[in-house]
Amino acid sequence: MIKRFHALYVGQIELENIGLGGTPANERRYDKDRLAEPFWSARDVAQLMDDLGYYALWTAEHHFQREGYECFPNLIQLSLWLATQTRRLKLGCAFNVLPMWHPIRLAEDYAMADIVTNGRVIMGVGRGYHSREVETFGAPVIDQAANRELFEEQVDLLLKCFNDDAFGHHGKAYDCPPPVEYRGYQLSEITCVPRPKHLPVEIWMPIASSKSIDYMASKNFKAMVTLNGEKILDDVVKAYRDACAKHGRRKQLGEDMIWGAGLYIADTPEEARRRIEPSHDERYKWFAPFGFVRYADEQGRTWGTPGAPARIPTLADGIQQNAWFCGPPSHVIDGIKSIEARYPGLEDFMIHWAEGLSPKEFKEQLRWFARDVMPAFAG
């Protein structure tokens, strides 16, 4: 049963000339003042969500985004500030891209945030996918095997920082501590100072592949899945449940998962589709080339694989796939409940902020959703 409502804001500015016929994504350029706008948008949205009873606002780490789509480089720093601007709202990291961090620095930063906000910052980690970002920071992403190997070692070191009073880590990428003399003795272990107040740390990851599902389950990480067609969604929910059972943690379908969808509320489905379509299309202009079309065709083949569609999806595709819900509140409620009914352990639903939608319009959608949709899930 869905109990908590979230929103995802990847950090876009208020884009102009949006849609398939608008400015090509690669041609967008903005000055430093425009690229700072998302911080104030995040504050305003967080304060509204706090007032309306939402559970968490999630943001995304990215770098060098002169195109204006994803402008938050440091989620823990952002979340710390947003915590000072709100009362109870949780702030989620979707996701800290570990290959662009030293894991000890990330562990220290998160521990500070956990202490001073009393647990309001939610940890999330990912491997990254932008070659411009990850490779510029000196880490691999084009070589996926090297990226995975580095990420998994980083996770091991991160967890030692969180969980162990003292530790040593001697791997391929990190030697912590190195065998040096310190104040008259040979250094063999270190302690992360501070360590989080709340242990074990709740850690989330995005579901990207079957390999990632098994890895997440082995670490008891929670799973986020957003804007997936219902066939792909069903596959990954079942795969995550089964992987958790394999690693000794029996869970209901949907348990410890956040499911996210796109939506737009209006008086009629036609009006909703008309108003959201340019923003939907702007999203996929930017994200489709990275492989973020998680739909399946009638034969169950994932889009982009041999024989399946390989184009930018339309809003009609998303609605057909039950990844987008557009219409009056009753229509949106029915759509969400149709998915909820399949997964008895599902307790968290996330609204995706379509990248072309203005902050003003998104805030109105949050108000409408809180007023007319959220009460339908009150018990």
C-alpha positions as CSV (number, residue, x, y, z in Angstrom):
1,M,0.0,0.0,0.0
2,I,1.4,3.4,-1.0
3,K,2.1,5.5,2.1
4,R,4.7,8.1,1.1
5,F,4.9,10.5,-1.8
6,H,8.1,11.8,-3.3
7,A,9.2,14.1,-6.1
8,L,12.3,14.0,-8.3
9,Y,14.0,17.2,-9.5
10,V,17.1,16.7,-11.6
11,G,18.0,20.4,-11.5
12,Q,16.8,21.9,-14.8
13,I,16.5,25.6,-15.4
14,E,13.2,27.0,-16.8
15,L,13.8,26.1,-20.4
16,E,12.3,28.0,-23.3
17,N,11.4,26.9,-26.8
18,I,10.8,23.3,-25.7
19,G,9.5,20.2,-27.5
20,L,10.7,18.2,-30.5
21,G,10.6,21.2,-32.7
22,G,12.3,23.5,-30.2
23,T,15.9,24.3,-29.6
24,P,18.1,21.2,-30.1
25,A,19.5,20.0,-26.7
26,N,23.1,20.2,-27.8
27,E,22.6,23.8,-28.9
28,R,21.4,25.1,-25.5
29,R,23.8,27.4,-23.7
30,Y,23.2,29.6,-20.6
31,D,25.2,32.0,-18.5
32,K,26.2,31.4,-14.9
33,D,23.2,33.3,-13.5
34,R,20.7,31.2,-15.4
35,L,22.5,28.0,-14.4
36,A,22.1,29.0,-10.7
37,E,18.3,29.2,-11.0
38,P,17.7,25.6,-10.0
39,F,18.9,26.2,-6.4
40,W,16.1,28.7,-5.8
41,S,13.6,26.4,-7.6
42,A,14.6,23.5,-5.3
43,R,14.1,25.7,-2.2
44,D,10.7,26.8,-3.3
45,V,9.6,23.3,-4.2
46,A,11.0,21.8,-1.1
47,Q,9.2,24.4,1.1
48,L,5.9,23.7,-0.7
49,M,6.3,19.9,-0.4
50,D,7.1,20.4,3.3
51,D,3.8,22.3,3.8
52,L,1.8,19.8,1.7
53,G,2.9,16.6,3.5
54,Y,5.2,15.0,0.9
55,Y,7.8,12.7,2.3
56,A,11.0,13.5,0.3
57,L,12.4,15.6,-2.5
58,W,15.1,13.8,-4.5
59,T,17.8,15.6,-6.6
60,A,20.4,14.3,-9.0
61,E,24.2,14.9,-9.2
62,H,25.6,16.1,-12.5
63,H,28.5,18.3,-13.7
64,F,29.3,20.7,-16.6
65,Q,25.7,21.0,-17.7
66,R,25.8,24.2,-19.7
67,E,22.7,23.0,-21.5
68,G,20.7,23.6,-18.4
69,Y,19.1,20.2,-17.8
70,E,20.9,18.9,-14.7
71,C,22.7,21.6,-12.7
72,F,23.3,20.2,-9.1
73,P,26.9,19.1,-8.6
74,N,26.8,18.3,-4.9
75,L,23.6,16.7,-3.4
76,I,24.7,16.5,0.2
77,Q,25.6,20.2,0.2
78,L,22.4,21.0,-1.5
79,S,20.4,18.8,0.9
80,L,22.0,20.4,4.0
81,W,20.9,23.8,2.8
82,L,17.4,22.7,1.9
83,A,17.1,21.2,5.4
84,T,17.6,24.6,6.9
85,Q,14.8,26.0,4.6
86,T,12.3,23.3,5.6
87,R,10.9,21.6,8.8
88,R,10.4,17.9,8.2
89,L,10.8,17.1,4.5
90,K,13.5,14.5,3.7
91,L,16.1,15.2,1.1
92,G,17.1,12.3,-1.1
93,C,20.3,11.9,-3.2
94,A,19.5,10.4,-6.6
95,F,22.3,9.7,-6.8
96,N,25.8,10.5,-5.6
97,V,28.0,9.3,-8.5
98,L,30.6,7.4,-6.6
99,P,33.3,7.2,-9.4
100,M,33.5,11.0,-9.2
101,W,34.1,10.9,-5.4
102,H,36.7,9.7,-3.0
103,P,34.4,7.4,-0.9
104,I,35.9,8.5,2.4
105,R,35.1,12.2,1.6
106,L,31.5,11.2,0.7
107,A,31.2,9.1,3.9
108,E,32.4,12.1,6.0
109,D,30.1,14.5,4.2
110,Y,27.1,12.3,4.6
111,A,27.8,11.5,8.2
112,M,27.9,15.3,9.0
113,A,24.6,15.8,7.2
114,D,23.0,12.9,9.0
115,I,24.0,14.2,12.4
116,V,23.1,17.9,11.9
117,T,19.8,17.2,10.1
118,N,18.9,14.3,12.5
119,G,18.5,11.8,9.6
120,R,16.7,14.0,7.0
121,V,19.2,13.3,4.2
122,I,18.8,10.0,2.4
123,M,21.9,8.4,0.9
124,G,21.9,7.2,-2.7
125,V,24.7,6.0,-4.9
126,G,25.1,5.4,-8.6
127,R,27.8,4.5,-11.2
128,G,27.2,7.4,-13.5
129,Y,26.5,7.5,-17.3
130,H,27.7,10.8,-18.7
131,S,31.1,10.3,-20.3
132,R,31.7,14.1,-20.2
133,E,31.4,14.0,-16.4
134,V,32.9,10.7,-15.2
135,E,35.8,10.6,-17.6
136,T,36.7,14.2,-16.9
137,F,36.9,13.4,-13.2
138,G,39.5,10.7,-14.1
139,A,37.3,7.7,-13.6
140,P,36.1,5.2,-16.2
141,V,32.5,4.9,-17.6
142,I,33.0,4.1,-21.2
143,D,34.7,0.9,-20.0
144,Q,31.7,-0.4,-18.1
145,A,33.6,-3.3,-16.6
146,A,36.2,-0.9,-15.2
147,N,33.5,1.4,-14.0
148,R,31.7,-1.5,-12.2
149,E,34.9,-2.7,-10.6
150,L,35.8,0.7,-9.3
151,F,32.3,1.4,-8.0
152,E,32.1,-1.9,-6.1
153,E,35.4,-1.2,-4.4
154,Q,34.2,2.3,-3.5
155,V,31.0,0.9,-2.0
156,D,33.1,-1.5,0.2
157,L,35.2,1.4,1.4
158,L,32.1,3.6,2.0
159,L,30.4,0.9,4.1
160,K,33.5,0.4,6.2
161,C,33.5,4.1,6.9
162,F,29.9,3.9,8.0
163,N,29.9,0.7,10.0
164,D,33.4,0.0,11.4
165,D,34.9,1.6,14.5
166,A,38.3,1.3,12.8
167,F,39.2,-0.3,9.5
168,G,41.8,-0.9,6.9
169,H,41.1,-1.2,3.2
170,H,43.7,-2.4,0.7
171,G,42.3,-2.8,-2.8
172,K,43.1,-2.1,-6.4
173,A,42.1,1.6,-6.3
174,Y,42.5,2.5,-2.7
175,D,45.1,1.8,0.0
176,C,43.6,3.2,3.3
177,P,45.6,3.8,5.3
178,P,48.9,3.5,3.5
179,P,51.7,1.8,5.4
180,V,53.3,4.9,6.8
181,E,54.6,6.0,10.2
182,Y,52.4,8.3,12.2
183,R,53.4,9.9,15.6
184,G,55.9,7.1,16.3
185,Y,53.8,4.1,15.3
186,Q,53.1,2.2,12.1
187,L,49.7,3.1,10.8
188,S,47.4,0.1,10.1
189,E,43.9,1.3,10.6
190,I,41.8,4.5,10.6
191,T,38.5,5.7,11.8
192,C,36.0,7.8,9.9
193,V,35.2,10.9,11.9
194,P,32.3,11.5,12.2
195,R,30.2,8.4,11.5
196,P,26.5,8.6,10.8
197,K,24.1,8.9,13.8
198,H,21.6,6.5,12.2
199,L,23.0,3.0,11.4
200,P,22.8,1.0,9.3
201,V,22.6,3.8,6.7
202,E,19.7,3.5,4.3
203,I,21.2,3.4,0.9
204,W,19.3,3.6,-2.5
205,M,20.4,2.7,-6.0
206,P,18.7,3.0,-9.4
207,I,17.9,-0.3,-11.1
208,A,19.8,-0.3,-14.4
209,S,20.4,-4.0,-15.2
210,S,20.0,-7.5,-13.9
211,K,23.6,-7.4,-12.6
212,S,22.9,-4.3,-10.7
213,I,19.8,-5.9,-9.1
214,D,21.8,-8.8,-7.7
215,Y,24.5,-6.5,-6.5
216,M,22.0,-4.2,-4.8
217,A,20.3,-7.2,-3.1
218,S,23.6,-8.5,-1.9
219,K,24.3,-5.2,-0.1
220,N,20.7,-4.8,1.1
221,F,20.4,-1.5,-0.9
222,K,16.9,-0.2,-1.6
223,A,15.8,0.2,-5.2
224,M,14.5,3.2,-7.3
225,V,12.8,2.6,-10.6
226,T,11.3,5.5,-12.5
227,L,9.5,6.1,-15.8
228,N,9.6,2.4,-16.8
229,G,6.9,0.8,-18.9
230,E,4.8,-1.7,-17.0
231,K,6.4,-4.8,-18.5
232,I,9.9,-3.6,-17.6
233,L,8.6,-2.5,-14.2
234,D,7.1,-5.9,-13.5
235,D,10.3,-7.6,-14.6
236,V,12.5,-5.6,-12.3
237,V,10.2,-5.7,-9.3
238,K,10.1,-9.5,-9.5
239,A,13.8,-9.7,-10.1
240,Y,14.6,-7.5,-7.1
241,R,12.3,-9.6,-4.9
242,D,13.9,-12.8,-6.1
243,A,17.5,-11.4,-5.7
244,C,16.7,-10.3,-2.1
245,A,15.4,-13.8,-1.3
246,K,18.6,-15.3,-2.8
247,H,20.7,-13.3,-0.4
248,G,18.6,-14.2,2.6
249,R,16.2,-11.3,2.8
250,R,12.6,-12.2,2.0
251,K,10.6,-9.3,0.8
252,Q,7.2,-8.7,-0.7
253,L,6.8,-7.5,-4.3
254,G,7.6,-3.8,-4.3
255,E,9.0,-3.7,-0.8
256,D,12.0,-1.3,-0.3
257,M,11.4,0.2,-3.7
258,I,10.3,3.6,-5.0
259,W,8.3,3.6,-8.1
260,G,8.2,6.8,-10.1
261,A,6.0,7.9,-13.0
262,G,5.3,11.0,-15.0
263,L,2.0,12.7,-14.6
264,Y,-0.1,15.8,-15.4
265,I,-3.4,16.7,-13.8
266,A,-6.0,18.6,-15.7
267,D,-9.8,18.6,-16.1
268,T,-9.6,16.3,-19.1
269,P,-7.1,13.8,-20.5
270,E,-6.9,15.8,-23.7
271,E,-6.0,19.0,-21.8
272,A,-3.4,17.2,-19.7
273,R,-1.8,15.6,-22.7
274,R,-1.7,19.0,-24.6
275,R,-0.1,20.8,-21.7
276,I,2.6,18.2,-20.8
277,E,3.5,16.9,-24.2
278,P,6.2,19.6,-25.0
279,S,7.8,19.0,-21.6
280,H,7.7,15.2,-22.1
281,D,9.3,15.6,-25.5
282,E,12.0,17.9,-24.1
283,R,12.9,15.3,-21.5
284,Y,13.5,12.6,-24.1
285,K,15.4,15.0,-26.5
286,W,18.0,15.0,-23.7
287,F,17.7,11.6,-22.1
288,A,16.9,9.2,-25.0
289,P,20.4,9.2,-26.4
290,F,21.7,8.0,-23.0
291,G,19.4,4.9,-23.2
292,F,16.7,6.2,-20.8
293,V,13.8,4.7,-22.7
294,R,12.7,1.8,-20.5
295,Y,9.8,0.5,-22.5
296,A,9.0,-2.9,-24.0
297,D,7.2,-3.7,-27.3
298,E,4.4,-6.2,-27.8
299,Q,6.9,-9.1,-27.8
300,G,8.5,-8.0,-24.6
301,R,11.7,-6.7,-26.2
302,T,13.2,-3.6,-24.6
303,W,13.2,-0.6,-26.8
304,G,16.6,-0.1,-28.4
305,T,17.3,-3.9,-28.7
306,P,17.2,-5.7,-32.1
307,G,13.7,-5.7,-33.5
308,A,12.2,-3.3,-31.0
309,P,11.6,0.5,-31.5
310,A,14.7,2.7,-31.3
311,R,13.2,6.1,-31.6
312,I,12.4,8.9,-29.2
313,P,9.1,7.9,-27.4
314,T,6.0,10.0,-27.7
315,L,3.7,10.9,-24.8
316,A,1.2,8.5,-26.3
317,D,3.8,5.7,-25.9
318,G,4.4,6.6,-22.3
319,I,0.6,6.6,-21.5
320,Q,0.2,3.3,-23.3
321,Q,3.1,1.9,-21.2
322,N,1.6,3.2,-17.9
323,A,4.7,5.2,-17.3
324,W,2.7,8.5,-17.6
325,F,-0.7,9.3,-16.2
326,C,-2.5,12.4,-17.7
327,G,-6.0,13.5,-16.8
328,P,-8.3,14.5,-13.9
329,P,-7.4,13.4,-10.4
330,S,-9.7,10.3,-10.6
331,H,-7.8,9.1,-13.7
332,V,-4.4,9.6,-12.1
333,I,-5.6,7.8,-8.9
334,D,-6.9,4.8,-11.0
335,G,-3.6,4.6,-12.9
336,I,-1.5,4.6,-9.8
337,K,-3.7,2.1,-8.0
338,S,-3.6,-0.2,-11.0
339,I,0.1,-0.6,-10.4
340,E,-0.1,-0.5,-6.6
341,A,-2.5,-3.5,-6.7
342,R,0.2,-5.8,-8.2
343,Y,2.8,-5.1,-5.6
344,P,1.7,-5.6,-1.9
345,G,5.0,-4.3,-0.5
346,L,5.1,-1.0,-2.5
347,E,4.9,2.0,-0.1
348,D,6.6,4.8,-2.1
349,F,5.5,6.7,-5.2
350,M,7.5,9.4,-6.9
351,I,6.4,12.2,-9.2
352,H,8.8,13.0,-11.9
353,W,9.2,16.7,-12.7
354,A,9.2,16.8,-16.5
355,E,12.2,18.7,-17.6
356,G,10.4,21.4,-19.7
357,L,7.7,22.2,-17.1
358,S,8.1,25.6,-15.4
359,P,8.6,25.7,-11.6
360,K,5.3,27.6,-11.3
361,E,3.4,25.0,-13.2
362,F,5.1,22.1,-11.4
363,K,4.2,23.6,-8.0
364,E,0.6,23.9,-9.1
365,Q,0.7,20.2,-10.0
366,L,2.1,19.4,-6.6
367,R,-0.8,21.3,-4.9
368,W,-3.4,19.6,-7.0
369,F,-1.9,16.1,-6.4
370,A,-1.7,16.7,-2.7
371,R,-5.3,18.0,-2.5
372,D,-7.1,15.5,-4.7
373,V,-4.8,12.4,-5.2
374,M,-2.9,11.8,-2.0
375,P,-6.0,11.5,0.2
376,A,-7.1,8.4,-1.9
377,F,-4.1,6.6,-0.4
378,A,-4.6,7.6,3.2
379,G,-5.4,4.1,4.3
